[in-house]
Amino acid sequence: MNLTPFLVRKVTVALCHLIPSNDEATIHINSLWTLRLHRDANALANPLLCQIKCCTSLLNGPDLTNTFFHGRQKGELLRCGRSREKRTDCPLVTLALTLNASGFPRSAQILRGNASEPATLQQAIENLNGATPTVIMDAGIATKANLAYLKENNLDWICVERIKAPPVPTEPPDQRFETANEVQVQAWKLSKEEGALRVYVHSEAQQATQEQILQTKCKRFEAALEYLNEGLPLPRRVKNISKVARKVGRLQEKYRAVAHLYEVEVKQKKGTHLAESVTFSARASHQTRTQATGG
């Protein structure tokens, strides 16, 4: 980046105000964009974050994402892991971002590509320099170890339990409210134990979304089974009974979110090793699958 002498002077003075230093000459423009900015990232970020006039009583995250590198890259942070972009053939590096209630970044970290999401919470809390916000977590971070850490440090939290969603309660809700997006939400108090209040929250919009996703997966699963069945009498299509059964098993694994809602049967032709038909029928749970969605 080419800067005029005037801009160089302004950037240098600005960094002197942000980075603790008694000697302005210690900041050189040649290393401005690499060493000092990386090494003093927290010293730069904290004064700027303090100038943001917004609610800081809530902390959302940390949330992790990653990106991949091409070529023969080497580095301390480059590790193989689960790529969000499905590039398992490339080394990764992870970005951990924590937001406050207004959506502004509160802290950011560059981590190894194989970083575990639950293991990042403690470091994110320590980077707050003694602040005590209410931590909002998804089920991926809300492990027993992290909840115990929050209890030890007297921090409040809101999280999604790491359990299978129970059916929607049949009794009237304890509270109804509307979100900023005009979405109707219902809440039921379930229990209170060890200082933690368990609440079941149900959103009609969320249920509609989940139901649409399930319907799409059901249609694709049914279409794949019908395609397999229609190909049995056709040339150059799978007919061997063992291969057909293996194909059905792979489809059940691919669509495991809805495969348990169906009874699939593969019939064999008498006296041969060929499949005669592939049939399926919906189980009783197929009609009641929406009872546990939307929570």
C-alpha atoms as one frame of an Amber mdcrd trajectory, in Angstrom:
protein
   0.000   0.000   0.000   1.438   3.364  -1.076   0.759   6.223   1.335   1.600
   9.883   0.998   3.825  11.384   3.729   0.767  13.188   5.125  -1.217   9.958
   5.492   1.813   8.188   6.940   2.036  10.867   9.619  -1.702  10.656  10.438
  -1.687   6.852  10.677   1.431   6.914  12.859  -0.072   9.450  15.274  -3.330
   7.486  15.445  -1.478   4.282  16.298   0.502   6.081  18.978  -2.792   6.964
  20.687  -4.052   3.396  20.470  -0.880   1.389  21.103   0.778   1.984  24.492
   4.156   3.464  23.587   6.252   6.371  24.847   8.283   6.656  21.685   6.503
   7.555  18.482   9.575   6.561  16.509   9.149   2.944  17.555   6.252   2.628
  15.077   7.637   2.279  11.548   5.406   2.381   8.500   7.343  -0.499   6.894
   6.083  -2.934   9.541   2.799  -1.127  10.161   0.537  -3.575   8.370   2.079
  -6.762   9.753   3.998  -7.024  12.988   2.576  -4.182  15.091  -1.049  -4.558
  14.023  -0.995  -8.296  14.635   0.967  -8.161  17.880  -1.062  -5.290  19.360
  -4.443  -6.390  18.038  -6.079  -6.373  21.488  -4.583  -3.003  22.394  -6.029
  -1.591  19.179  -9.427  -3.233  19.440 -10.307  -2.586  23.090 -10.221   1.258
  22.962 -12.293   1.195  19.773 -14.853  -1.178  21.268 -15.199   1.062  24.298
 -16.307   3.900  21.988 -19.276   1.888  20.701 -22.337   3.180  22.536 -24.457
   0.042  22.562 -25.633  -2.704  24.875 -22.737  -4.812  26.134 -24.677  -6.861
  28.686 -25.138  -9.733  26.200 -22.445 -11.780  24.508 -23.273 -13.943  21.512
 -20.844 -16.696  20.636 -18.138 -17.389  19.951 -19.091 -18.575  16.500 -16.521
 -20.357  14.337 -15.978 -20.495  10.627 -12.970 -21.490   8.563 -11.349 -21.035
   5.184  -8.925 -23.152   3.198  -5.497 -22.617   1.641  -4.169 -23.825  -1.709
  -0.672 -24.984  -2.476   2.076 -26.175  -0.180   1.307 -23.807   2.632   3.024
 -24.235   5.987   2.223 -22.533   9.244   1.401 -22.954  12.914  -2.321 -22.402
  12.327  -2.797 -24.522   9.216  -4.455 -27.797  10.155  -6.721 -30.330   8.474
 -10.270 -30.412   9.817 -13.923 -30.188   8.883 -14.188 -27.559   6.161 -17.312
 -25.394   6.034 -16.727 -25.183   2.274 -16.357 -28.976   1.889 -12.649 -28.650
   1.069 -11.319 -31.506   3.152  -8.341 -31.786   0.806  -6.870 -28.446   1.913
  -5.414 -27.129   5.181  -7.691 -24.810   7.118  -7.512 -21.816   9.428 -10.373
 -20.878  11.784 -11.920 -17.511  12.649 -13.688 -17.227  16.021 -15.943 -14.176
  16.256 -17.852 -12.961  19.311 -20.684 -10.423  18.975 -22.476  -8.194  21.426
 -26.239  -7.613  21.584 -26.129  -4.990  18.818 -24.291  -7.263  16.404 -20.912
  -5.548  16.717 -17.815  -7.783  16.970 -16.639  -7.897  20.580 -13.584 -10.048
  19.976 -12.005 -11.971  17.134  -9.380 -14.699  17.119  -7.504 -16.607  14.443
  -7.224 -20.251  15.523  -5.935 -23.526  14.175  -7.932 -25.130  11.422  -8.934
 -28.073  13.620 -10.033 -25.912  16.572 -12.895 -27.328  18.630 -15.843 -24.946
  18.989 -16.629 -25.733  22.662 -12.987 -25.149  23.631 -13.090 -21.501  22.491
 -15.567 -20.189  25.076 -13.167 -19.803  27.996 -10.654 -17.806  25.945 -13.435
 -15.579  24.605 -14.575 -14.786  28.175 -11.019 -14.045  29.277 -10.615 -11.586
  26.396 -13.409  -9.431  27.839 -11.047  -8.000  30.462 -13.280  -8.642  33.457
 -16.640  -7.868  31.861 -19.533 -10.051  33.050 -22.133 -10.280  30.273 -24.908
 -12.819  29.817 -23.509 -15.408  27.415 -25.735 -16.676  24.593 -24.704 -20.068
  23.204 -25.992 -22.622  20.752 -26.011 -26.350  21.468 -22.555 -26.769  19.944
 -20.888 -24.728  22.716 -23.196 -25.547  25.646 -21.236 -28.544  26.931 -21.262
 -29.604  30.584 -17.699 -28.354  30.980 -18.566 -24.898  29.615 -21.691 -24.609
  31.771 -19.637 -25.559  34.817 -17.059 -22.890  33.881 -19.781 -20.225  33.647
 -21.176 -21.267  37.039 -17.739 -21.056  38.660 -17.301 -17.529  37.309 -20.820
 -16.420  38.331 -21.846 -15.675  34.744 -25.409 -15.919  33.467 -26.138 -17.715
  30.215 -28.853 -18.588  27.713 -28.344 -21.739  25.686 -29.985 -24.518  23.708
 -29.903 -27.838  25.543 -27.937 -30.680  23.993 -30.923 -33.049  24.039 -33.455
 -34.324  21.548 -36.313 -31.851  21.204 -39.375 -33.022  23.179 -42.916 -32.700
  21.784 -44.601 -29.331  21.988 -46.473 -29.095  25.329 -50.242 -29.487  25.046
 -51.183 -27.147  27.908 -51.566 -23.382  27.351 -48.236 -21.509  27.229 -47.036
 -19.488  30.204 -46.192 -16.570  27.960 -46.795 -15.345  24.419 -44.832 -12.601
  22.717 -43.943 -11.234  19.299 -40.427 -10.725  17.979 -39.180  -7.667  16.099
 -39.925  -9.548  12.862 -43.570 -10.034  13.938 -43.095 -13.756  14.604 -45.389
 -15.283  17.206 -43.524 -17.173  19.932 -44.853 -19.253  22.845 -42.949 -20.262
  25.982 -43.517 -22.873  28.698 -41.643 -23.106  31.992 -40.484 -26.701  32.396
 -38.413 -26.842  35.585 -35.931 -24.975  37.735 -32.963 -26.833  39.162 -29.560
 -25.729  40.454 -30.276 -22.127  39.588 -31.069 -22.896  35.932 -34.545 -22.338
  34.481 -35.525 -24.711  31.659 -37.936 -23.149  29.163 -39.538 -24.659  26.077
 -39.813 -22.022  23.317 -41.915 -22.660  20.226 -42.064 -20.543  17.094 -44.728
 -21.105  14.442 -42.430 -19.666  11.788 -39.625 -22.011  12.851 -41.995 -24.962
  12.742 -43.121 -24.020   9.233 -39.497 -23.808   8.125 -38.592 -27.156   9.669
 -41.676 -28.774   8.162 -40.773 -27.461   4.721 -37.264 -28.885   5.048 -38.661
 -32.278   6.102 -41.142 -32.310   3.239 -38.371 -31.610   0.740 -36.245 -34.434
   2.136 -39.240 -36.794   2.116 -39.943 -36.045  -1.544 -36.313 -36.627  -2.500
 -36.161 -39.891  -0.554 -39.384 -41.158  -2.148 -38.215 -40.110  -5.624 -34.914
 -41.961  -5.182 -36.724 -45.156  -4.127 -39.176 -44.881  -7.038 -36.291 -44.383
  -9.466 -34.600 -47.488  -8.083 -37.825 -49.516  -8.418 -38.576 -48.293 -11.961
 -35.108 -49.291 -13.109 -35.416 -52.960 -12.151 -36.899 -54.103 -15.516 -34.704
 -51.747 -17.561 -31.326 -52.630 -19.086 -28.090 -51.296 -17.577 -29.758 -50.531
 -14.236 -29.158 -52.063 -10.802 -31.039 -55.379 -10.449 -28.904 -57.632  -8.236
 -30.722 -58.122  -4.909 -27.629 -57.465  -2.804 -26.729 -54.328  -4.773 -30.305
 -53.048  -4.578 -30.360 -53.631  -0.810 -27.024 -51.831  -0.512 -28.374 -48.920
  -2.552 -31.415 -48.684  -0.273 -29.144 -48.631   2.763 -27.114 -45.796   1.284
 -30.279 -43.821   0.583 -31.418 -44.351   4.169 -28.068 -43.041   5.395 -28.183
 -40.047   3.050 -31.734 -39.140   4.114 -31.453 -40.333   7.720 -33.427 -37.326
   8.943 -36.591 -38.783   7.358 -35.731 -42.413   6.496 -37.033 -43.621   9.886
 -40.487 -42.367   8.862 -40.752 -45.039   6.156 -40.983 -48.827   5.949 -38.939
 -49.970   2.926 -39.183 -53.504   1.520 -37.076 -55.118  -1.222 -38.656 -58.262
  -2.761 -36.593 -60.912  -4.523 -37.646 -62.832  -7.632 -38.137 -66.487  -6.845
 -35.265 -68.695  -7.949 -33.040 -65.764  -8.968 -30.588 -63.322  -7.427 -32.527
 -60.360  -8.859 -34.792 -57.876  -7.093 -38.452 -57.863  -8.119 -39.584 -54.607
  -6.516 -38.714 -51.848  -4.072 -41.738 -50.600  -2.140 -42.157 -48.166   0.727
 -44.937 -46.999   3.014 -45.202 -44.204   5.571 -45.179 -45.174   9.223 -47.514
 -43.664  11.811 -44.710 -41.362  12.979 -44.771 -39.756   9.510 -47.984 -37.909
  10.366 -46.861 -36.778  13.834 -43.326 -35.644  12.962 -44.215 -31.943  13.363
 -44.915 -32.291  17.076 -41.248 -31.897  17.958 -40.367 -29.162  15.485 -40.362
 -25.433  15.927 -38.778 -25.513  19.386
